[in-house]
Amino acid sequence: MEITKENISEWLKGLQDNICSALEAADGGAKFIEENWTREEGGGGRSRVIKNGDVLEKGGVMYSAVSGKTPEFLFKEKEHAANVDAGSTFYATGVSIVLHPQNPMVPIIHMNIRYFEMSNGVKWLGGGIDLTPHYVNPEDAKYFHAELKKICDKHCEGYYSKFKKWADDYFFIQHRNETRGIGGIFFDRLNSDNEMSFEKNLAFWKDVGSAFASIYTELIKRNKTKTFTESNKQWQLLRRGRYVEFNLVYDKGTKFGLESNGRIESILVSLPLLASWEYNFKTQAGSEEERTLSLLKKGVNWV
């Protein structure tokens, strides 16, 4: 089958359907609500949000396909400037997911896979998946990274180490000198190179998206019945605060959505229902909170 933006978009809509079904089954209480929207400049999307579930406090599985005049900010970014023509148009489609659980022993998870093309023939794939535990569980971290390495190795042996480092560097809160979580994989502007053709990279990209549901529902199953204290909940709110800081200060997807006049409710669905900031908070020596902070750094080899 010829690769077109239309059949990529259709595949993404099917992925959204499959992920929502799997998450509803794993939650066991809540269902996604759907809202369809259009963008004045071109395109639109299908937003699905779940809240107040047995497992998921708030989460979104968002599909969009937008088009129009290429946003001006792309002309200013060094990594894009050489490929952007004045007066060019763009088409971007993707699925983006962020899930905030009720239980602080269940991690936050994010995934985004996206396709971007311009009228001058330039096109690329981007995306990634990363995990943000409130409490780092080494066994869960090893499982998560082993699953991602399995996907990468299936397509290109060098991809896991390359894209893990990219995730470590990208999901880094510079003003806190800590990573957002335990990382994962991240890639952008993936087309064809010395290692892979565009067609092979598309197959890799699809496998990343398709693996999301099984990986996260396994992590839910492992942790959803664990007991927790009010102190654990307060720590969860503080870690959510860090998540908010990253998304509003550094996240390129948030920036692209805002700069391209995207739908604000869909862009900010990644933020938690509740978060907290406590002045000059210090963890207790030897605590699980201190242990978690010690692991929020680049270059941890989980597999």
N, C-alpha and C positions, 0 to 999 in steps of 0.2 A: 504494500500500500504506500502511495506517495505520502510523504510527511508534509502536512500543511498545518497552519495555525488553527484551522477549524477542527481537524481530527485530534490535535493535541488538546484543544479546549474540551472536546467531548470526552476524551479519556479522563481529564481532570474532574469533570462533573461526575463521572462514574466513580472515581476515587473518593470524592466527597460523600457520595451515597454509601459506599462500603464502610468508610471510616465511621460515619454517623451511626450506622446500624450496629457496628461492633461496640462503640462506646455506650450506646443505649443499653445494650445487653450487659455490659460490664458494670454499668451504674446500677441498673435494676430498679430505679425509681423515677428518674426524670426523662423527658423526651426533648428533642431539639425542636425549637420553633424556627420557622423559616421566614425570611423577608427578602423579596426580590427588589432590586433597585436599579436605576439607570443613572448614567452620568451624562450631563449636558453636552460635554465635548465629544462623547462617543463611548459606547459600551455600557457595561453595568456588571451586576453580580448577583450572587445568591448567598446571603448570609444565614448561617445556622448557629443558634446560640442555645446552650443548655445551662440551667442554673438551679440551685437548691436541690440537687440530686442527693442520693444516698452516698455517693462517692465524690461527685464533682460539684463544687460550690459554684463555679462559673467557668465557662469555656466557650470557644468559638471554633467552628470549622468553616472557613470562608472560601468561597470560590469567586473569582472575578475575571473578567476579560474586558480590558479597557483599551481605547485607541484615541488617536488624535495627533495634534502637533507635538513634536518631540519636546519635552519639558526643557526649559532654558537651563536649569541647573546642571543637566548632563553636559552642556557645552563647557562648564567650568571645572568639571572633575577630570583630573589627569588621565585616569584609567579609561574614560569614555571619549574624551575630546577628539582623538584621532579618528574615531569611527562615526562621529556625528556630523551630519551635513545641515547647514542652515536651510530651513524650510522643509526638512524631512518630517515624515510622520512615523508614529510608532504603534505597535500592538503588543500588549502585555497580558498574559493570562497565567493564573496560578491558583494554588490552594495553600492557605496559611492556617495554622492551628496553634492555639495556646490553650492549655487546660490547667486550671487551678483547683486542686482537690480540697475536700473538707479536712481530711485527716493529715496532720503534719508529717506523718510517716510515709505518705504517698508523695512522690516528687511532682513538681511542675514539669511539664514537657512542652516543647515547641518544635514545630516542623514547618518548613516552607519549601515548596518547589514551584519554580516559575519559569516561564518561557518569554523571551523578549525578542522582537524583531523590528527593523526599521525599513522604510521604503527604499533605502539605498542597498538593500540586500544583506546588511549586517544582521546577525541573529546570535543568540546565545541562550544557554540554560544556566540556571542557578538554583541554589537551595541549600538545605541542610537540616539536621535534626540534632537537638541538644537537650540535655537533661539538667534540671535545677532542683536537686534534693534540698529540703530544709535541713535534713540530717543525712550526711553522706554515709551510705551503707556500702562497704567495699564489695560485697557479693553482688549487689544490684549493679554497682558501677562496672564490675567485670562483665556481668551478663550483657549490659547495654552496649558496651564497647565491643565485645566479642561479636554481637549480632551485626553491628555496623561494619566491623572488619570483614566479616563473612560476605557481606554484600559487595564491599569494595574489591576484595580479592577475586570474587567471581568475574569481575570485569577488567580490573587492572591492578596488578599486585602493588604498585606504588601509590595507589589512591588513598588508602587508609592513613598512612603516615603523613602524606601531603595534606589531606583535608582535615585530619585531626589537628595538626599544627595550625591550620588556617582557622579552625574553630576556636582553639585556645587563644589565638591572637585577636580574633573578632569579638568573642564573647568575654571581653575583659573590661572591667569597670576601672578605668584609669585613675579616676579621682579617689577610688578606694584601694587601689593596688590589689585587687582580687578578681578572680574569674566569677562570672555569673553563676556557674554551677560546675559540673564535672565535664563540660564540653560535649563533644560528639564529633560530627563532621560538618564542614561548611565549604561550599564552592560557589564560584560566580564566573560569569563570562566564559562558560564552558562551551566550546564549539567543536572544532577538530584541531588536533595537534599532532605531535610526533608519536604519541601513545595511542590515541583513539580517534576514530572518525566521528562525525556528528551523529550518525546513526547508532553507533555503539555507545556513545555518551547518552543518547536518548534512552537506550535500554537500561543503562545504569541509573539514570534519573528516575525512571519509572519504578525500578526496583526499590529505590530509597523510599518513594512515596508508598508503595504497596506494603512495605515492611512495618510501617508505623503502627497499624492497629494491633498486630500480634505482639510487638515489643511492649507497647504501653499497657495493653490489657494484662499481660503477664506481670508487669510491675504493680498494677492495681491488685491483682489476685494475691501477690505476695504480702502486701502491706495494708490492705484496706481494713482489716479487723484488728490491727495492732492498737493497744491502749495508749493513751496520751494524757498529759496533765495540762492544767491551765498555763503553766510555765512553757510547755511545748507550743501551745497555741500562740502565746505572745512572741516566741521566737519565730514562728511561722510568719507572723505579721511583719516582723522586722526584715526577714528575708524577702518577703514580697515587696517591701519598700525598695530593696536593692534592685529587684526585677524592674520596678517602675522606673528607677533612675536610669538603668541601662536603656530601656525602650525609648524613653523620651529624649535622652541625651545623645545616644550613639547609633541606634538601630537604623540601618539604611532603608529597610522596608517601610518603617514609619515615615522616614523623611521623604521617600518616593511618593507615598500615598498623599502626604500633605502638600508636597510641591506640585503634584499632578492633579490637584483638586479632587482627590478621592473622597469617598464617603467617610466622614469623620467617625461615625458610630462603628463602622467596620474596621477602621484603622486602629481605634483605641479599644477594641474588644479584647486585646491582649492584656489589658490591665486588670488586676484582681478586683473583686468586689470590695475587699477591705485590705488595708495595708497600714503600716505604722512606722514612725520615725521617732526614736528616743534619743535625746541629746546625750552624746558621749557614752553610749552603751558599751560596757565592758563585760566579756564573758568571764565566768569563774574558772580558775585554774583547775585543769583536770576534767572539766565538764565535756559533755557530748557536743555542746555548742562550740567550745574551744577547739575540739578535735575536728569538727566540720570546717571551721575557718582555716585550720592548718592545711586542709586538702583543697582549698579553693585557690589553686595556683596553676600556672602553665606547666606543661611538660610532665604531668603525672602519667606513668605508663600503666594503664589498667589491664592490658592484655600482652 
